[in-house]
Amino acid sequence: MLRVEDLSVAYGSVKALEGFSLEVAERGVLHGVIGANGAGKSTLMDAITGRRKPTRGRVFVDGRDITRLSVVQRRRLGMSRSFQRTSIFPGIRVGEQLELVASQLGETDLNGIVDTLELGPVYHELADSIAYGDQRRVDIALALVGQPALMLLDEPAAGLSTSETVALFEHLAKVVRERNVTALVVEHDVEAVFRFCDTITALDLGRLLASGSPAAVRSDPRVIAAYLGSAG
């Protein structure tokens, strides 16, 4: 579904990613990406989505080389992204903005998205009047509109409490199962990643440390030394 080969990104003399490779073979997978600040997580998301051009390497989605495609072209091919800050329209009712985006992207199952993310109770509310956890789910719903095959979510639980984070990841797991979407999730809440993700990749200073099942990554000595510490 997603393959990244030998990806490198530099900001001047600073190497944000160096020879990074990743493969998520199947659809319907929740894949977590962890690493300390400065590990290269957001740069990886930018490179995959086309917001940052790599200095070396290639990106494939569903077997197609998309390395030179624009952000818009990638969106049309079935890739969507959410950011650390919500991209909702605060002064517009939740349903109105979902319907607007759905009409632009030809979404035919908006009701299914609303049901999956349990947004019915806030559908007619102004987006800035609902709880922040609900706003994050609206943001995910906007990324889900248009039937993407691949969603990239950058810290979807940012600013949420522990219980809200658990609820959000429960919804994410439900999304990938019910809608057969692959989701690549960058998240600082390590316990949520290990609890809910099917597979995990750990980054350190722009390089791959480990990738595999939650159990394999959690027990990897390099991951423990670089990131998990005594929590591993």
N, C-alpha and C positions, 0 to 999 in steps of 0.2 A: 504493500500500500504506500509506504514511504521509505525511500532509501536516500541517504546522504553519504556521499563518497568523498573522502579526503578533503573535507571542507576547511578552508582557512579564510579568516577575515582579519584585517589589520587596520588600526586607526593610527596612521603615521608609522612610528616605530613600535607601537604597542600591538602585540598579537592577541586579539580577543579570542580567536579560535585558531587552532593549529592542528591540521591533519585529522580532523574529527570525522568519524564515520558512524552511521546509525542505520538500523533497519527495523521497521515495524511491518511485519510480513502480511498481516491479515486486517480485514475490516472488523469493526465491532470490538476494538481493543482500546482500553484506557491506559495510556502510557505516560508515566510520570517522569519528569526531569528535575533532578535535585542538584544542589551545589551551593557553596557559600557565595556571598556577594562578590562579584567580579569573576565568577567562574566561567562566564560566557553564555549564560542561559538566554538572556534577552537577545543577545547578538545572534544566537542560533535561531531563535524564532524569527528575527528580522531577515536573516539570510534565507530561511525556508519560504517565507511569505513574499520575498522580493523587495522588501524595504531596504535591504543592505546587500550590495553586490559583493560576492566573495572574491578574494584575490586568487583563490585556487579551489578546485573541486566542483562537484556537480550535485544537483538535487533532482530526484526522480519521484513522481507521484503516479501510482498505478502503472508503472513501467515507462512512463513518458518523461523525457528530459525537459524540465521546466526552468533550468538554470537561467536562461536569458529572457524569460517571460516577465512581463510587468505584473504589478500587484493586481490590476484589474483583470488581466488575462488569467491569472491564477485563480481569482475568485470565480470567474466564469467556468473554469475547469473543475470546480468543486472544492476549493480550499477557502476556509473562512478563519477569522481570527478575532479574539477579544483581547483587550488590554488590561493593564493593572487598574486603570481608572475606567469606570463605566462609561460607555459611549451612548447611553440612553439620552433622550430628549426630555429634560426635566419638566417643561411646562406643557407637555402633551400627554394625553391619557395613554396608558399602556397599550390598550387594544388598537388605538388609532395608529401608533407608530409601528406596531407589528404588522398591521394591515397595509400600511404604506410600503414598508420594505418588502412584504410578501407580493404586492402588486408589481413592484419593480423587478423582482427576481423570479416571478412565475411560480411561486410556492402554491401548491394545491392542497396542502394538508396543514394549514395553520392551526386548525382546531386540535389536531394531533399533537402539535408542538406545545400548545397551551395546556393540554391535558397531561402530557408527559412531565412538564415542569411545574404543574399544579399552579398555574397563574390565573385560573378562573376567578378566584376571590378578589384579585386586584386588577382585573382586565379593564374595568371602567374607571379606575382611579388615576389621578395625575401621577406621573412617574416620580416626581420629587416629594410626594406625600406618603409614599409607601416605605416600609422598613428597608434598611440597606441590604439585608439578605435577599429580600424580594427583588430589589434593583439588580443585584448580581445575577439572579435567575432570568430577569428580563434581558440582560446583556447576553447571556448564553442563548436565550431564545432568538435574539437578533442574529447571532452567529449561526444558528441552526436553520434559519430561514433560507430557502433556496436549495434544500436537499444536498448540502455539501457531503462529500465522502470523507473529508479530513478537516477537523477543527483544531486550531491551535489556541490554547487558552493560557494567557500570561497572568499568573497569580490570581485566579478567579476568587480565592478566599481572602484576598487582602482586605484587612479591616474588619473581618468577621470574628466573632467569638468562637470558642472551641465547639460549642453545640451547633452554631450556625454553619461552621465549616463542615462538620459531619453531615448535616442535612444537605448542604450543597453537593458534597461528593456523592451522597446517596442518589441525588438527582442526576449527576453526571454518569454514574454507573448505569442508571436506568436508561439514560439517553443512548449510550453506546450499544446497549443490548437491544432496546426496542426499535431503534432507528438504524442500526447497523452502520454506525459512524465510527471512524477512528478518531480519537481525541488525544492530542499531545498536550500535556498539562505541565507547565512550570509552576512549582509551588514551594513556598518556604515551610509550610506545615508538614514536616517529614512524616509524622505519625499518620496523618490523613493519606499521604501518598502510599505509604507501606500498607495501610489497611485496605484501600480501595482500588489501587491500580493493579492491572494485570501484569504489566512489565514496567521496569524502571531503568533509567540511565542516570549515572552519576558523573558530573563534570567537575574538573578541578583545573583552574587557570587555563581554560580554553582547550583542555585535552580530555579525552575519554578515560574515566577511571574504571568503570564497570557498567555492564548492561545485562539484564536478564530478569529472572523472577524476583519478587520482593525478598524472598528468603536468601537467594544467592547474593543479591546486592547488599543486603543488610549484614551478611556474614563475611563479606569481602574485606580482608585486612587493609587494603588501600583506602576503601571508603571509610572504614572505621577511623583510620589514622588521620585522614584529610578532612572529614566532615562530621561523622557521627560521634566520635570520641567515646566517652563512657556511656553515652546513650545507646551505642551499638550493642 
